[in-house]
């Protein structure tokens, strides 16, 4: 039991025992006093007053409901659920109490229990926004994206101007690989609430997933702009910075492939800055080291590229792509015997591994056997 609630228990019990048989009117007075203290955030005192009201008149749902709200604010979730259930027993259509129980389970990560609590609400009020939205969130967290989309769509129908249900529909489409729909929904969420930095991050993710960095026209390269906006608005964390770096990196690689080196170099340098920022706060971020190496590699700074990729390999020695990219770098440096060793290790780790083309040196996307033969011929 929450220590604060344990300390309150004898006070509540003593208050109940000491009450005169004052009836419903006195109970209402205690309720009003409890509510006043609740609004003042004096939850210890409000719990005592609500308990007094219940002791005098235990058949009033709102007394139990606000005692539950008080326990919730005291972080005594189990006691809060008891009070909410008492309210529902007295009023089986007490949607507020049912909603609070579901939200507690949702906050605790008990997503299936949360769904079980919200579903009865929809039998009472079919278009209840909170129930549709929260069930959608629960299914999203469970990875059941079709179910999440079904409920979130109904939430949007119920309240078409709520940006959060719109944004989670976008995130759900993103997880389902329907990136154009994801971008559409997230853009609509931003139209409704342009102050939410996280919305810009997810919109950037939707554009990035579509490969917008390969656009011939810079004005259609939206992902980096949205990632930057999110970071500038306060959604600055290793993930958002890493994703900005990725957009810059792949734009730089695309421009390098298309022989637009001055602009490419600018983006690659900026990508390096982002990855270095990630590594500063997460020194074990192997993917940041890998992509840092890719940025240096694309700029033909091969010593720096090799240093970065070696760090990535040190952190995660069994990732086949890391060793493939190490082989690419060694090959570009003319260290062909070492390249063969790296690529042989890739085959040992994953016989079905398929290299990824970068179009920088020309060897990157070739099958492993061809890469090894090419390096052996160079030795």
C-alpha positions as CSV (number, residue, x, y, z in Angstrom):
1,X,0.0,0.0,0.0
2,X,1.1,3.6,-0.7
3,X,2.7,4.8,2.6
4,X,0.7,8.0,2.4
5,X,-2.5,6.1,2.1
6,X,-1.5,3.8,4.9
7,X,-1.0,6.8,7.1
8,X,-4.4,8.2,6.1
9,X,-6.3,4.9,6.7
10,X,-6.7,5.4,10.5
11,X,-7.7,9.0,10.0
12,X,-10.5,7.9,7.6
13,X,-11.6,5.1,9.9
14,X,-11.7,7.3,12.9
15,X,-13.6,10.0,11.1
16,X,-16.2,7.5,10.0
17,X,-16.6,6.0,13.6
18,X,-17.0,9.5,15.1
19,X,-19.8,10.6,12.8
20,X,-23.3,11.2,14.2
21,X,-26.2,9.8,12.3
22,X,-26.6,13.1,10.5
23,X,-28.1,11.8,7.3
24,X,-27.8,12.8,3.7
25,X,-27.6,16.5,4.2
26,X,-24.6,16.3,6.4
27,X,-23.0,13.8,3.9
28,X,-23.4,16.4,1.2
29,X,-21.7,19.0,3.3
30,X,-18.7,16.6,3.8
31,X,-18.7,16.0,0.1
32,X,-18.6,19.7,-0.7
33,X,-15.8,20.2,1.8
34,X,-13.9,17.3,0.3
35,X,-14.3,18.7,-3.2
36,X,-13.1,22.1,-2.0
37,X,-9.9,20.5,-0.6
38,X,-9.6,18.4,-3.8
39,X,-9.6,21.5,-6.0
40,X,-6.9,23.0,-3.6
41,X,-4.8,19.9,-4.2
42,X,-5.1,19.0,-0.5
43,X,-5.7,15.4,-1.2
44,X,-5.0,14.0,2.3
45,X,-7.8,16.2,3.7
46,X,-10.2,15.6,0.8
47,X,-9.8,11.8,1.2
48,X,-11.0,12.2,4.9
49,X,-14.0,14.4,3.9
50,X,-15.1,12.1,1.1
51,X,-14.8,9.1,3.5
52,X,-17.0,10.9,6.0
53,X,-19.6,11.5,3.3
54,X,-19.5,7.8,2.3
55,X,-19.8,6.7,5.9
56,X,-23.0,8.7,6.3
57,X,-24.5,7.9,2.9
58,X,-22.7,5.1,1.0
59,X,-25.1,4.9,-1.8
60,X,-24.1,8.1,-3.7
61,X,-21.8,7.3,-6.7
62,X,-20.1,10.7,-6.9
63,X,-18.8,10.3,-3.3
64,X,-17.0,7.1,-4.3
65,X,-15.9,8.5,-7.7
66,X,-14.1,11.5,-6.1
67,X,-12.6,9.4,-3.4
68,X,-11.2,7.4,-6.3
69,X,-9.9,10.6,-8.0
70,X,-8.3,11.6,-4.7
71,X,-6.6,8.2,-4.3
72,X,-5.4,8.4,-7.9
73,X,-3.8,11.8,-7.2
74,X,-2.1,10.2,-4.1
75,X,-0.7,7.5,-6.5
76,X,-2.8,4.8,-4.8
77,X,-4.1,3.3,-8.0
78,X,-5.4,0.0,-6.4
79,X,-7.5,2.0,-3.9
80,X,-8.7,4.3,-6.7
81,X,-9.9,1.3,-8.7
82,X,-11.8,0.0,-5.6
83,X,-13.6,3.4,-5.3
84,X,-14.4,3.6,-9.0
85,X,-15.8,0.1,-9.0
86,X,-18.0,1.1,-6.0
87,X,-19.3,4.0,-8.1
88,X,-20.1,1.7,-11.0
89,X,-21.8,-0.8,-8.8
90,X,-24.2,2.0,-7.7
91,X,-24.5,3.4,-11.2
92,X,-23.7,0.8,-13.9
93,X,-23.7,3.6,-16.5
94,X,-21.1,5.7,-14.6
95,X,-18.9,6.3,-17.7
96,X,-16.4,8.6,-15.9
97,X,-15.6,5.9,-13.4
98,X,-15.3,3.2,-16.0
99,X,-13.0,5.5,-18.1
100,X,-10.7,6.2,-15.1
101,X,-10.3,2.5,-14.4
102,X,-9.3,1.9,-18.1
103,X,-6.9,4.8,-18.0
104,X,-5.1,3.5,-14.9
105,X,-4.6,0.1,-16.6
106,X,-3.4,1.9,-19.8
107,X,-0.9,4.0,-17.8
108,X,0.3,0.8,-16.2
109,X,0.9,-0.9,-19.5
110,X,-1.9,-3.4,-18.9
111,X,-3.3,-2.9,-22.4
112,X,-5.6,-5.9,-22.6
113,X,-7.1,-5.1,-19.2
114,X,-7.6,-1.5,-20.3
115,X,-9.5,-2.7,-23.4
116,X,-11.7,-4.9,-21.2
117,X,-12.6,-1.8,-19.1
118,X,-13.3,0.5,-22.1
119,X,-15.4,-1.9,-24.2
120,X,-18.5,-1.8,-21.9
121,X,-18.6,2.0,-22.3
122,X,-19.2,1.5,-26.0
123,X,-22.2,-0.6,-25.2
124,X,-23.6,2.3,-23.2
125,X,-22.5,5.1,-25.6
126,X,-21.4,3.8,-29.0
127,X,-19.6,6.9,-30.1
128,X,-17.8,7.7,-26.9
129,X,-14.6,9.4,-28.0
130,X,-12.5,8.6,-25.0
131,X,-13.3,4.9,-25.1
132,X,-12.7,4.6,-28.9
133,X,-9.4,6.6,-28.6
134,X,-8.1,4.7,-25.6
135,X,-8.9,1.3,-27.1
136,X,-7.1,2.4,-30.2
137,X,-4.1,3.4,-28.2
138,X,-4.1,0.1,-26.4
139,X,-4.2,-1.9,-29.6
140,X,-1.4,0.4,-31.0
141,X,0.8,-0.5,-28.0
142,X,0.0,-4.2,-28.5
143,X,1.1,-4.0,-32.1
144,X,-2.4,-4.9,-33.5
145,X,-2.5,-2.0,-36.0
146,X,-5.6,-3.0,-37.9
147,X,-7.6,-3.0,-34.7
148,X,-5.9,0.2,-33.6
149,X,-6.9,1.8,-36.9
150,X,-10.5,0.6,-36.6
151,X,-11.0,2.3,-33.2
152,X,-8.9,5.4,-33.9
153,X,-11.0,6.0,-37.1
154,X,-14.1,5.9,-35.0
155,X,-12.5,8.3,-32.6
156,X,-11.8,10.7,-35.4
157,X,-15.4,10.4,-36.6
158,X,-16.6,11.2,-33.1
159,X,-14.3,14.2,-32.7
160,X,-12.9,15.3,-36.0
161,X,-11.0,18.2,-34.5
162,X,-9.1,16.2,-32.0
163,X,-5.4,16.3,-33.1
164,X,-4.3,13.4,-31.0
165,X,-6.6,10.7,-32.4
166,X,-5.6,12.1,-35.9
167,X,-1.9,11.8,-35.0
168,X,-2.2,8.3,-33.7
169,X,-4.0,7.3,-36.9
170,X,-1.0,8.7,-38.7
171,X,1.4,6.7,-36.5
172,X,-0.6,3.6,-37.0
173,X,-0.4,4.0,-40.8
174,X,3.3,4.6,-40.4
175,X,3.7,1.2,-38.6
176,X,1.6,-0.5,-41.3
177,X,3.9,0.9,-44.0
178,X,1.2,3.1,-45.5
179,X,3.4,6.1,-45.5
180,X,1.5,8.5,-47.8
181,X,-1.6,8.0,-45.6
182,X,0.5,8.5,-42.5
183,X,1.8,11.8,-43.8
184,X,-1.7,12.9,-44.7
185,X,-3.1,12.2,-41.2
186,X,-0.1,13.8,-39.4
187,X,-0.3,16.9,-41.6
188,X,-4.0,17.2,-40.6
189,X,-3.0,16.8,-36.9
190,X,-0.6,19.6,-37.3
191,X,-3.2,21.8,-38.9
192,X,-5.3,21.3,-35.7
193,X,-2.4,21.7,-33.3
194,X,0.9,23.2,-34.7
195,X,2.3,23.5,-31.2
196,X,3.0,19.8,-30.7
197,X,6.7,19.1,-31.6
198,X,6.2,15.4,-31.6
199,X,3.7,15.6,-34.5
200,X,6.4,17.2,-36.6
201,X,8.8,14.4,-35.8
202,X,6.3,11.7,-36.9
203,X,5.5,13.7,-40.0
204,X,9.2,13.8,-40.8
205,X,9.3,10.0,-40.2
206,X,6.5,9.5,-42.7
207,X,8.2,11.5,-45.4
208,X,11.6,9.8,-44.7
209,X,10.0,6.4,-45.0
210,X,8.8,7.4,-48.5
211,X,12.4,8.2,-49.4
212,X,11.7,11.9,-50.0
213,X,15.5,12.6,-49.8
214,X,15.7,11.1,-53.3
215,X,13.5,13.9,-54.8
216,X,15.0,15.8,-57.7
217,X,13.6,19.0,-56.2
218,X,14.8,20.2,-52.8
219,X,11.3,21.7,-52.0
220,X,9.9,18.1,-51.9
221,X,12.5,17.0,-49.3
222,X,10.2,17.5,-46.3
223,X,11.7,15.0,-43.8
224,X,14.7,17.1,-42.7
225,X,12.6,20.2,-42.3
226,X,10.1,18.5,-40.1
227,X,12.8,16.8,-38.0
228,X,14.5,20.2,-37.5
229,X,11.2,21.8,-36.6
230,X,10.5,19.1,-34.0
231,X,14.0,19.6,-32.5
232,X,13.7,23.4,-32.5
233,X,10.3,23.1,-30.7
234,X,11.8,21.0,-27.9
235,X,11.4,17.5,-29.1
236,X,15.2,17.1,-29.0
237,X,16.4,13.6,-28.1
238,X,18.8,11.0,-29.5
239,X,16.1,9.6,-31.8
240,X,15.0,12.9,-33.3
241,X,18.6,14.0,-33.8
242,X,19.5,10.6,-35.3
243,X,16.6,10.8,-37.7
244,X,17.6,14.3,-38.8
245,X,21.1,12.9,-39.4
246,X,19.7,10.0,-41.5
247,X,17.7,12.4,-43.7
248,X,20.8,14.6,-44.3
249,X,23.0,11.5,-44.9
250,X,20.7,10.0,-47.5
251,X,20.2,13.3,-49.2
252,X,23.9,13.7,-49.3
253,X,24.4,10.2,-50.7
254,X,21.7,10.9,-53.3
255,X,23.3,14.1,-54.5
256,X,26.7,12.5,-54.6
257,X,25.3,9.8,-56.8
258,X,24.0,12.5,-59.1
259,X,27.3,14.4,-59.1
260,X,26.1,17.4,-57.1
261,X,29.1,17.3,-54.7
262,X,29.2,20.8,-53.2
263,X,25.6,20.5,-51.9
264,X,26.1,16.9,-51.0
265,X,29.1,17.7,-48.9
266,X,27.1,20.4,-47.0
267,X,24.4,17.9,-46.1
268,X,27.0,15.2,-45.2
269,X,28.8,17.5,-42.9
270,X,25.6,18.4,-41.2
271,X,24.8,14.7,-40.8
272,X,28.1,14.1,-39.1
273,X,27.3,16.9,-36.6
274,X,24.0,15.2,-35.8
275,X,25.6,11.7,-35.3
276,X,28.3,13.2,-33.1
277,X,25.6,14.8,-31.0
278,X,23.9,11.4,-30.5
279,X,27.2,9.7,-29.7
280,X,28.0,12.3,-27.1
281,X,24.9,11.4,-25.0
282,X,24.7,7.7,-26.1
283,X,28.3,6.4,-26.6
284,X,27.0,2.9,-27.2
285,X,24.8,3.9,-30.2
286,X,26.2,1.6,-32.7
287,X,24.0,2.8,-35.6
288,X,25.1,6.3,-35.0
289,X,28.7,5.2,-35.4
290,X,27.8,3.2,-38.5
291,X,26.0,6.2,-40.1
292,X,28.8,8.5,-39.1
293,X,31.2,6.2,-41.0
294,X,28.8,6.2,-44.0
295,X,28.9,10.0,-44.0
296,X,32.7,10.1,-43.9
297,X,32.8,7.3,-46.5
298,X,30.6,9.3,-48.9
299,X,32.9,12.3,-48.5
300,X,35.9,10.1,-49.3
301,X,37.3,10.6,-45.7
302,X,38.2,6.9,-45.4
303,X,40.4,6.9,-42.3
304,X,37.6,8.6,-40.4
305,X,35.0,6.2,-41.9
306,X,37.0,3.2,-40.8
307,X,37.5,4.5,-37.3
308,X,33.7,5.0,-36.9
309,X,32.7,1.6,-38.4
310,X,35.3,-0.2,-36.2
311,X,33.6,1.4,-33.2
312,X,30.2,0.1,-34.5
313,X,31.6,-3.4,-34.9
314,X,33.1,-3.2,-31.4
315,X,29.7,-2.4,-30.0
316,X,27.8,-5.0,-32.0
317,X,30.2,-7.5,-33.5
318,X,27.6,-9.9,-35.0
319,X,25.8,-7.5,-37.4
320,X,26.5,-8.6,-40.9
321,X,26.0,-5.1,-42.5
322,X,28.6,-3.6,-40.2
323,X,31.2,-6.0,-41.5
324,X,30.1,-5.5,-45.1
325,X,30.5,-1.8,-44.8
326,X,33.9,-2.3,-43.1
327,X,34.9,-4.3,-46.1
328,X,33.7,-1.6,-48.5
329,X,35.8,0.9,-46.7
330,X,38.9,-1.2,-46.6
331,X,38.5,-2.0,-50.3
332,X,38.2,1.8,-51.1
333,X,41.4,2.3,-49.1
334,X,43.3,-0.3,-51.2
335,X,43.5,-2.8,-48.2
336,X,42.1,-5.7,-50.2
337,X,43.2,-8.6,-48.0
338,X,41.5,-7.1,-45.0
339,X,38.4,-6.4,-47.2
340,X,38.3,-10.1,-48.1
341,X,38.5,-11.1,-44.4
342,X,35.6,-8.7,-43.6
343,X,33.4,-10.0,-46.4
344,X,34.2,-13.6,-45.6
345,X,33.0,-12.9,-42.1
346,X,29.8,-11.5,-43.5
347,X,29.1,-14.8,-45.4
348,X,29.9,-16.8,-42.2
349,X,27.4,-14.7,-40.2
350,X,24.7,-14.8,-42.9
351,X,24.9,-16.9,-46.0
352,X,21.8,-15.2,-47.5
353,X,23.0,-11.6,-46.8
354,X,22.4,-9.2,-49.7
355,X,24.6,-6.1,-50.0
356,X,23.2,-2.6,-50.2
357,X,24.2,-0.4,-53.1
358,X,25.4,3.1,-52.3
359,X,26.8,4.2,-55.6
360,X,29.9,5.8,-54.1
361,X,32.8,3.4,-55.0
362,X,30.7,1.0,-57.1
363,X,31.6,-2.2,-55.2
364,X,29.0,-1.8,-52.5
365,X,25.9,-3.5,-54.0
366,X,27.6,-6.4,-55.7
367,X,27.0,-10.0,-54.4
368,X,29.4,-11.1,-51.8
369,X,31.2,-13.6,-54.0
370,X,31.9,-11.0,-56.7
371,X,33.1,-8.5,-54.0
372,X,35.5,-11.1,-52.6
373,X,36.8,-12.1,-56.1
374,X,37.3,-8.4,-57.0
375,X,39.4,-7.8,-53.9
376,X,41.4,-11.0,-54.4
377,X,42.2,-9.9,-58.0
378,X,43.5,-6.6,-56.6
379,X,45.8,-8.2,-54.0
